[in-house]
Amino acid sequence: MMVITREQAGTTLVISLHGKLDTAAAPAVEAEIRKGLSGVKKLCWNFEDLDYLTSAGFRVLLIAESMLDDDAEMKVYHANDIVKNAFYLTNLTYLLARE
């Protein structure tokens, strides 16, 4: 089961995911981002407790990125090695924060 938490401080929004971002969980995460990203200049995904993600999860991330203003940034933090490897395989490493 996916647990989603959302914390906003000023123009920074942190979305933390706990569980698996797969086909079953992706609609709930997409619904969370569709609540609005207006005024967000920095979108941070906290993947510390994310076990893995599938192509459906990448789709949600790309939707979120497309919803941001041109001057906003989006990064993924605290991804485990399995998740990081998926970013390398999909050539989406630019989304990974340097930690």
MIVEXKOL-316086 format. One record per residue (C-alpha): residue in one letter; x, y, z; residue number from 1. Coordinates in Angstrom, 1 decimal. Layout:
BEGIN
<pt aa="A" c1="X" c2="Y" c3="Z" i="NUM"/>
...
END
This chain:
BEGIN
<pt aa="M" c1="0.0" c2="0.0" c3="0.0" i="1"/>
<pt aa="M" c1="1.3" c2="3.4" c3="-1.0" i="2"/>
<pt aa="V" c1="1.4" c2="6.1" c3="1.7" i="3"/>
<pt aa="I" c1="1.8" c2="9.7" c3="0.4" i="4"/>
<pt aa="T" c1="2.7" c2="12.7" c3="2.5" i="5"/>
<pt aa="R" c1="2.8" c2="16.3" c3="1.2" i="6"/>
<pt aa="E" c1="4.6" c2="19.1" c3="3.0" i="7"/>
<pt aa="Q" c1="4.9" c2="22.6" c3="1.6" i="8"/>
<pt aa="A" c1="7.0" c2="25.4" c3="3.0" i="9"/>
<pt aa="G" c1="6.8" c2="28.6" c3="0.9" i="10"/>
<pt aa="T" c1="7.6" c2="27.6" c3="-2.7" i="11"/>
<pt aa="T" c1="9.1" c2="24.3" c3="-1.9" i="12"/>
<pt aa="L" c1="6.9" c2="21.2" c3="-1.9" i="13"/>
<pt aa="V" c1="8.1" c2="17.8" c3="-0.6" i="14"/>
<pt aa="I" c1="6.2" c2="14.7" c3="-1.6" i="15"/>
<pt aa="S" c1="7.3" c2="11.6" c3="0.3" i="16"/>
<pt aa="L" c1="6.3" c2="8.2" c3="-0.9" i="17"/>
<pt aa="H" c1="6.3" c2="5.0" c3="1.2" i="18"/>
<pt aa="G" c1="5.8" c2="1.7" c3="-0.5" i="19"/>
<pt aa="K" c1="5.9" c2="0.8" c3="-4.2" i="20"/>
<pt aa="L" c1="5.2" c2="3.2" c3="-7.0" i="21"/>
<pt aa="D" c1="3.7" c2="0.8" c3="-9.5" i="22"/>
<pt aa="T" c1="0.6" c2="0.6" c3="-11.7" i="23"/>
<pt aa="A" c1="-1.6" c2="0.1" c3="-8.7" i="24"/>
<pt aa="A" c1="-0.2" c2="3.1" c3="-6.8" i="25"/>
<pt aa="A" c1="0.4" c2="5.6" c3="-9.7" i="26"/>
<pt aa="P" c1="-3.2" c2="6.9" c3="-9.9" i="27"/>
<pt aa="A" c1="-3.1" c2="8.0" c3="-6.2" i="28"/>
<pt aa="V" c1="0.2" c2="9.8" c3="-6.7" i="29"/>
<pt aa="E" c1="-1.0" c2="11.4" c3="-9.9" i="30"/>
<pt aa="A" c1="-4.1" c2="12.6" c3="-8.1" i="31"/>
<pt aa="E" c1="-1.9" c2="14.1" c3="-5.4" i="32"/>
<pt aa="I" c1="0.1" c2="16.2" c3="-7.9" i="33"/>
<pt aa="R" c1="-3.0" c2="17.2" c3="-9.8" i="34"/>
<pt aa="K" c1="-4.2" c2="18.9" c3="-6.5" i="35"/>
<pt aa="G" c1="-1.9" c2="21.6" c3="-7.7" i="36"/>
<pt aa="L" c1="1.6" c2="22.7" c3="-8.1" i="37"/>
<pt aa="S" c1="0.8" c2="26.4" c3="-8.6" i="38"/>
<pt aa="G" c1="3.5" c2="28.6" c3="-7.1" i="39"/>
<pt aa="V" c1="5.9" c2="25.6" c3="-6.5" i="40"/>
<pt aa="K" c1="9.4" c2="26.5" c3="-7.5" i="41"/>
<pt aa="K" c1="11.1" c2="23.4" c3="-6.1" i="42"/>
<pt aa="L" c1="9.4" c2="20.0" c3="-6.1" i="43"/>
<pt aa="C" c1="11.3" c2="17.4" c3="-4.0" i="44"/>
<pt aa="W" c1="10.4" c2="13.8" c3="-4.1" i="45"/>
<pt aa="N" c1="11.5" c2="11.9" c3="-1.0" i="46"/>
<pt aa="F" c1="12.1" c2="8.3" c3="-2.0" i="47"/>
<pt aa="E" c1="13.7" c2="7.2" c3="1.3" i="48"/>
<pt aa="D" c1="10.9" c2="4.7" c3="1.9" i="49"/>
<pt aa="L" c1="10.2" c2="3.8" c3="-1.7" i="50"/>
<pt aa="D" c1="10.9" c2="0.2" c3="-2.4" i="51"/>
<pt aa="Y" c1="10.8" c2="0.4" c3="-6.2" i="52"/>
<pt aa="L" c1="9.1" c2="2.1" c3="-9.1" i="53"/>
<pt aa="T" c1="7.8" c2="0.9" c3="-12.5" i="54"/>
<pt aa="S" c1="7.2" c2="2.7" c3="-15.8" i="55"/>
<pt aa="A" c1="3.9" c2="3.9" c3="-14.4" i="56"/>
<pt aa="G" c1="5.9" c2="5.7" c3="-11.6" i="57"/>
<pt aa="F" c1="8.2" c2="7.4" c3="-14.2" i="58"/>
<pt aa="R" c1="5.1" c2="8.5" c3="-16.0" i="59"/>
<pt aa="V" c1="3.8" c2="10.3" c3="-12.9" i="60"/>
<pt aa="L" c1="7.2" c2="12.0" c3="-12.4" i="61"/>
<pt aa="L" c1="7.2" c2="13.2" c3="-15.9" i="62"/>
<pt aa="I" c1="3.6" c2="14.5" c3="-15.6" i="63"/>
<pt aa="A" c1="4.6" c2="16.4" c3="-12.4" i="64"/>
<pt aa="E" c1="7.7" c2="17.9" c3="-14.2" i="65"/>
<pt aa="S" c1="5.5" c2="19.0" c3="-17.1" i="66"/>
<pt aa="M" c1="3.1" c2="20.8" c3="-14.7" i="67"/>
<pt aa="L" c1="5.8" c2="22.9" c3="-13.2" i="68"/>
<pt aa="D" c1="6.6" c2="26.4" c3="-14.4" i="69"/>
<pt aa="D" c1="9.6" c2="26.8" c3="-16.6" i="70"/>
<pt aa="D" c1="11.7" c2="28.3" c3="-13.8" i="71"/>
<pt aa="A" c1="10.9" c2="25.6" c3="-11.3" i="72"/>
<pt aa="E" c1="13.0" c2="22.5" c3="-10.6" i="73"/>
<pt aa="M" c1="12.2" c2="19.0" c3="-9.6" i="74"/>
<pt aa="K" c1="14.6" c2="16.5" c3="-7.9" i="75"/>
<pt aa="V" c1="14.4" c2="13.0" c3="-6.4" i="76"/>
<pt aa="Y" c1="16.1" c2="12.5" c3="-3.0" i="77"/>
<pt aa="H" c1="17.1" c2="9.5" c3="-1.0" i="78"/>
<pt aa="A" c1="16.5" c2="6.8" c3="-3.7" i="79"/>
<pt aa="N" c1="17.8" c2="3.3" c3="-2.9" i="80"/>
<pt aa="D" c1="20.1" c2="1.5" c3="-5.3" i="81"/>
<pt aa="I" c1="17.3" c2="-0.4" c3="-7.1" i="82"/>
<pt aa="V" c1="15.4" c2="2.9" c3="-7.8" i="83"/>
<pt aa="K" c1="18.6" c2="4.7" c3="-8.8" i="84"/>
<pt aa="N" c1="19.4" c2="1.9" c3="-11.2" i="85"/>
<pt aa="A" c1="16.0" c2="2.4" c3="-12.9" i="86"/>
<pt aa="F" c1="16.8" c2="6.1" c3="-13.4" i="87"/>
<pt aa="Y" c1="20.1" c2="5.1" c3="-15.0" i="88"/>
<pt aa="L" c1="18.4" c2="2.6" c3="-17.3" i="89"/>
<pt aa="T" c1="15.8" c2="5.1" c3="-18.4" i="90"/>
<pt aa="N" c1="18.3" c2="7.9" c3="-18.9" i="91"/>
<pt aa="L" c1="16.4" c2="10.1" c3="-16.4" i="92"/>
<pt aa="T" c1="19.4" c2="10.7" c3="-14.0" i="93"/>
<pt aa="Y" c1="19.0" c2="14.4" c3="-14.3" i="94"/>
<pt aa="L" c1="16.0" c2="14.0" c3="-11.9" i="95"/>
<pt aa="L" c1="18.3" c2="12.6" c3="-9.2" i="96"/>
<pt aa="A" c1="19.6" c2="15.0" c3="-6.6" i="97"/>
<pt aa="R" c1="23.3" c2="15.0" c3="-5.9" i="98"/>
<pt aa="E" c1="23.5" c2="13.7" c3="-2.3" i="99"/>
END
